[in-house]
Amino acid sequence: MKWTPSSWRNFPIKQQPTYQNKELLKAVEAELSTYPPIIFAGEARNLKNDLAKAGRGEAFIVQGGDCAESFSAFNADDIKSLFKLILQMSVVLTYSSGKPVIKIGRIAGQFAKPRSSDFEEIDGLKLPSYRGDIINSMEFTREAREPNPKNMLKAYNQSAATLNLFRAFSRGGLADLNKVHRWNLDFIKDNPLGQRYDELSDKIDSSMKFMAACGLTSDTVPQLHQTTIYTSHEALLLNYEEALTREDTETGDWYDCAAHMLWIGDRTRGIDEAHIEYFRGIKNPIGCKVGPSMGEDELIELIDALNPDNEEGRLNLIVRMGADKIQDYFPKLLKRVKDENRNVVWSCDPMHGNVEKSSTGFKTRDFDNILSEVEQFIFIHKGMGTVAGGIHLEMTGNDVTECTGSKSSAITAEGLSSRYHTQCDPRLNANQALELSFMLSDAITQTEK
């Protein structure tokens, strides 16, 4: 079948809302289709080139941000905190590995979430599940849980404003390496992790002074003054993605201009289903989650459907097995892809396979399991002679209490209720994410000895 931005509508689809007002849905889609693109195609091509470097081991990916963005918690301070955290993690990994870090936020579009059930029942009242603010609201009322097409317009406006602020931070001086100390978030500064970061910052300051003495300053070398952070989200709600799909006037190719990179979740990667159909036609760099249910033949078929020309940087396979399963499932998939000479970028998502219910009833993730899956991912690649290309995290720059453990936070099950603010799944707080980046840098250093 010939691909068009709407050809996905001819295929079965999962994880979609049921809109009652079809005429309103069509009107919103038509309005969105006239809006300016949020990103432009040249940026997506730049990201694909960068991801090709990660696939060859010449760079490393740090992809992270909210599990689900919120309309109500939308403010500049939270966006700035995430920006600083991504910069902190990147400088830790760049300093230890000597490689550039490709920075990708789960931001400016991460509004839709898959659910295990279409409905939720409380005290005998059964309502549609919350699927993210782009679809409905968290409040457990009939009105709030009714999917509302107009939410897509609000998601667009918030995404555009968020990316605008990210661009301002990236180009306006906040990313200047001379300000590396200022990236340290206030609640991190006084713990040992903050002190370790400050020690690294001191080393960078010394290097910057030496470079300045040689005539290389932020004024003469733009790379020292500014950075690039790309955006990404799970392209779950295809009505929204189609409305923001544009034909590039330079190449004639189609791009999803809602984000630089889009990915398919583990629950919607059916080879004969709508999400694969939509993704095969857009030219953005794309990702696909790979869980323990993925078979070897299925993975090769999926790679060939999404990257038929075997392009470098086109397809990022994001592994999410769980700390107790990655050794059993991942090596055989990795070996098969290597033996078949398929060009892919491998990233590790240590979050989604390690969800558990705490003794106090909160959904959480244990930091030790997250760290374990990352370390296993790195060393499996070392043993196979392949490239561990990056990390994919649900995290926030705020001081939340959603994941247990870690030396920097020491959050217990009893302490989860203190600042449990997530819209959906538990996130690493800034302490935990930065601690993970230090430990990841140690693991990468070990594999290169």
N, C-alpha and C positions, 0 to 999 in steps of 0.2 A: 504494500500500500504506500502511495506517495505521502510523505510527511507534510503536515501543515501545523501551525500552532494550535489548531483545534482538533487534530486527528485523534488525540487521546480520548476524545469523547465517544469514540466508537469501540472502546475497550472496557472491560470490567475494571472497577476501581474500588479500592479499600480506604478505610479511615477518612471518609468524607461526611460532612454534615448533611442533614436533610433540610433544605430551605423550603418553608411553606409558601412564601411569596415569590413565585417564579418570575413574575413581571418585574418586581423590584430587583431581583438578582440580575436579570438581563440589563436593566437600566444602570446598575452600578458597574457591571462589567464594561458596558459601552462607555460610561464616563471615564473609568480608569484607562481605557484604551486610548483616550485623547490626552492623558497627562504626560508631562515630560518624563523621560527615562530617569531612574534614580542613579544609575551608573551608565558609562558609555562603553562601547564594544572594545575600544583600544585598551582600556584598563583591564578588561577580562583577558585579552590576548597577552598583556604583560604578565598577569598572574599565571597564565598557562606556561609561559616561558620560565617563570620563577619555579613553578612546580616541577618542571622538567629537570631543573638543577637539583631539586630535592630528591627526585627519583634516581639521579646519578650519584648521590652522596655529596654534592657540592654545596648544599644548603640544608636547613632544617626548618620544619613547619611548627609554629605555635599557633594553634587554633583554639579559641576559647571565648566564653561569654555565658550569658544567661541560658538556663534550660528553656525558659519562655519569657520573652519580654512582656512588660506590663504597661497598659495605658495609665494606670493610677500611679505607678512608681516611676514615671518618666520625668527626669530632671537632670540638669547639667552636672551636678556633683557626682551622681552615680556613673554617668558616662565618662567623666574625667577620671574617676577612680579606676574604672576598668582599663582605660587607656594607659594610665600609669603602671598598672599591674602587668599589662602585656609588655610594656617597655622594660620593666624590671626583669621579667622572666627572659626576655630576649637578650638583654645585655649579659645576664648570667650564662646563658647557653652560648652566646657568641664568644665571650671571653674564654670559656673553657674549651670550646671546640675549634675556634678559629674560623668558623663558617658563618656566613650571613644567615639570619633568621627571617623566614617569611612569616609575616604577622597577619593573621586572619581572625577577625572578630566574629563570634556568633552574635551578631548585632545588626540593627537596622533592617529587620525583617523576620527575626526569629519569633514569630507569634503563634504558629500552629503546632499542636502536639498530638501525636497518636495516642489512642487510649486502648486499654485492654477490653473494655466493654462499651457498647453504645449508650448504655444507661447506667445511672447511679440511683440507688434506693436508700432512703433514710426515713426511719419510722413509718414505713409503709408508703411513702411518697416516692414515686419513680419518675425521674426526669432525665433528659439527655445529659450525657457526660460533658464536663467542661473540656473543650478542645483548643483552648487558647483564645486570647482576646480578639484575634482577627475573626473569630467565629461567634463566640458567646462569652458570658461572664461567669465568674466563679461563684457568685451568690447562689444559694440553693433555692431559687424560686422559679416558677414557670416562665415568667417574663425574662429573667436573666439568662436562663438556659436555652431559650429559643434562639437558634442561629439567626444572626442579623447580617444581611449582606452589606449594610452601611458600615460595618466594622472594618471592611476592607479599605474604605476611603480613609478612615482614621489611621489604620496601619500604614498606609502609603505616606500620609503626612508626617507621622512620627518617624518613619524610616528615613525620609528625606531630611528631616531636621537633625536626626542623629548623625547621619553621614556628613552633613554639613559641618557639624561641630567637630567630628573626627578629623575632617580635612583641615579645619582651622587649627586644631591642636598639632596635627602632623606638620603643617607648614609655617605655623606662627611662632615657633620658638620653644614650645614645651618639650619637643623631642630632642633639643640640642644636647649633645653629649656633655657639654660643660655644666649642664643642670642635672647630671645623673643623681646627685644626692637628693635633689628635690623630688625625685620620683618616689622616694620612700614614703609610704602612706603613714599617717600619724600614729595609728594604733599598732604598727609594726616596729616603730623606731626603738622602743624601749625593751624589746625582747632579744634574746641571742640571735635570732634570725635577722633582725634589723641591723644588729651590730656586724654580722657577717656580710650583709649587703653593703654596709658602710665601708668595710675594709676593702671590698671589691671596688667600690666607688673611688676610694682613695688611690687605688692602683690606676684606674682609668684617668683620674685627674692628673696623675704624674705623667701618664702617656700623652695626655692632651697638652700639657705644658711643654713637653719635649717637641711635639709636633708644631706647636705655635712658634717655638724658637727656630724651627726649620722653615717657617713661613706658611705652614698649613693650619689655617684657622677656620672657624665657622663662616667667616666672611668670604673666604676664598674656596672652600670645599663644601658644597651644599649638603653632601652626605653626612657631615658632622652636625648639621643644623636642623635637618628635617628627615622625615621617614615616610614610609607608605604602609598603611594598614588597610587591608582589603576587608570586605564584608561577605558574610555567608549566612545561609539559613537552610533548614530542611524545606524543600519545595513540596509541601504536603497538599496545600489547597491550590489545585491546578487552575481553578477559575481565576484566582488572583495572578498566578504566574503567566497564564496565557494573555491576560489583559496587559501585561507589561512586557510582552515579547515583541521585539522590534527587528526589522530587517536593516542590517548595516548597509549604509549607502556606499561604503568603500568596497566591500567584498561581496555583497549580496547574501551573506550568511545571516542566520537568525540568532539572536541573543536574548536571553532572559535578562532584561535590564532592571530587575528588582534587586540583584546582588551580583557581585563579581563571581562568586562560586555558589553553587547549589548542590545539595546532596539528597539521595534517596535513603529512607530509613529501612531498617531490617524487616519491617512489617509490610512494606509496599514495593518490594523489589521483584514481584512476580514477573517472569520473563514475557508473558503474554498479557500483561496488564497495563493500565493507563500510564503509570509513572515512567515505566521503561520507554513506552512509546513517546511520551513528551520529551524525555531527556535525550533520546537518541538524535533528535533534530536540532537541539540548541548547541551552539558552539562554545559556550562558556566552559571553563574547566569544571568538572563535576565530581562528586563523590558518591560512594555507595557504602552503606554499613554492611559489615560482614560478621554475622553471628555464628554460633555453634551449629545452627541448623543448615548452614550452607554446605552443599556437596561439591566435590571437585569438578564434576562435569558441569554442574549448574553454574559454578563460578566462571569457568571458561566460556560458557554460552553467554553469560551476562557481560563479560568483558568484550566479547566479539560484537554484541549488540550495541553496547555503549561506546566502544572505541574501535570500530571496524578497520580504521586505517592504522591502528597500532601507534598512535601519536604519543610522543613523550609529553607528560604534563597534562594530558587530557583527563585521565581517570585516577582518582585518589580512592583507594580501598581502605576504609576506616574500620579496623578490626575491633570488635567489642564482644569478647568471649566470656570474660570473668576470670578471676585469678585462679580458680580451681579447674578451669576447663581449657585454658589457652594452650597448655602443653599437649593436650590430647587432640585438639582439633586444628590448631593453626599450622603446625609444621607441614602437614600433608598438603594443605591448600597452598602454602608458600612454595613448596617443592614443585607442585604441579604447574603453577604459574611460571616459575623459573624455567622448568623443563620445556614449556610451551613457548618460551621467549616472548611473553607478552609484556609490553611496556606499561607498567602501572607504578603509582606512588603508594607506599604503604604508610599508614598512620595508625596510631594506637588510641582508641577510646577506652580508657580504663574505668569509665563511670557506669555505663549502662548494664554491664554484666555483673556488677557488684552491689546491686540494690538489695537491702534487707530491711526487715521490720525490727525496730528497737524494742527493748523490753518495756519502754514507756509508750509504745504505740506509734511512734513517728517513723515514717519511711526515711532511711538514712543509707549512707555508704561509709564503710570503714576505711580510713586512710591507709592502713597497712595493706589491705587488699588492693587498693588503687595502686599503691607503689609497687606491690608484687607483680601485678599484671604488666606494668610499664617495664620493669626490669626483665621479666621473662620475655617480653616482646623484643627488647633490645638484644638479649643474648641468643634468642632463637635465630634472629637475623645474622648474628655473628657466626653461629654454627653453620648456617646455610650459605654464607658468603654473599648475602643480599643486603639491601640497604633499608635501615629503619629511618623512614623519611620524616616523621613528625609525631606530634601529640595533639589530641583533640579532647578538650576538657569543658565540662560545665562548671563555671566558676564565676565569682563576683569579686569586685574590688572592695566590697563592704565587709564589715566584721560580723558576719552571720554565724549561727551555730546550727549547721545542717548535716555535716559529715563528722563522724566521731574520730577521735584519735589524732595522731601527729604530735611531734615533740613541741611544735610551736603553739599549738592551740589546746591540746589535751582536753578536747570536748568529750564528755561522757554522755551516756544515754539519758541520764537525769538532767543534763544541761542543755539538751536539744531545744527545749521549749523557750529558752531565754531569748533567742533572736532567730526564730525559724520563720523566714519571710518568703521562701520560694513560691512561685506561682504553681509549680508542678513537682519537679524532682529536686533532691538535695544537691547543693553546689558546694564546691570547695570555697572557703573564704580566702582572702588575700594571703594570710599567713600560710595556709596549707598549700596554695598554688605555688607560692614562692619557694617554700620548702621542697616541694616536688621538683621544681626546676633545678635546685641545687643538687638534689639526689640524682636527677636525670643526667645532669652534667657530669657527676662522678661516674655514673654507669657508662656514659658515652666515652669518657676518658679511658676507662678500663678496657673497653672493647677495642680501642685503637692502639693499645700497647703491644 
